[in-house]
C-alpha cells in the first residue's frame, strides 16, 4: 500500500508493480499531465513532487509513499486561475496547450526554489519542456512577468 497526497487529498493505493504515476493520474482524471514519451524527454508529463518538477512517466507509484504531488488542476480555484496561468493567457504564451501545464509547473517549481530567478534560469527550466508551437519567447516573457510581479521586483 502506498499513501501520498495529490492536490491536497490523501490517497492510498495498492497497484501492480511497475505502475507509473502518469498511468495513475490519467486513469483518475488528471488530464493536464500528458504523455510525451516513456523516457521523460518532453516534460509534458510534469508534476510537482514535494515542490520539485518531476516526470510522472518516470516515477513508479510505490516510490511516492508520504510525498505530496501537485498537478496543474490544483492551481485553479473554481473559475479563478492561478496568476501564472493568467499571465500565460495575457502574454499569448499558450498555443496548442499540450506543453503548457508542464511549463507552468516547471516555472512554479523554479519560483519556489529561487525568489529572483534570472531570465537564463527561466530558459534553463523551460528547456526541460518540449514545445513545437511557441518558440519559447512568449512563455519566457510570461514567466518573467509573473516572477517580477510575485516578488515585487522592479526590473
Number of C-alpha atoms within 10 A of each C-alpha: 9 15 18 19 18 17 14 11 9 13 11 11 13 10 13 9 9 11 15 19 23 25 17 17 18 14 10 9 10 15 16 21 28 21 20 19 14 13 10 19 14 20 31 27 30 33 28 22 19 15 19 18 25 21 27 27 27 17 17 16 25 19 13 17 15 12 15 19 24 20 22 21 15 14 17 12 9 6 6 10 14 14 15 22 21 14 19 22 14 12 16 14 23 18 14 11 15 20 25 24 25 31 29 26 27 26 27 20 20 22 19 12 12 12 13 17 17 12 14 10 15 21 16 13 18 23 15 19 24 19 21 10 13 15 11 18 11 17 25 23 18 24 27 21 17 21 25 16 13 14 11 10 11 6 6
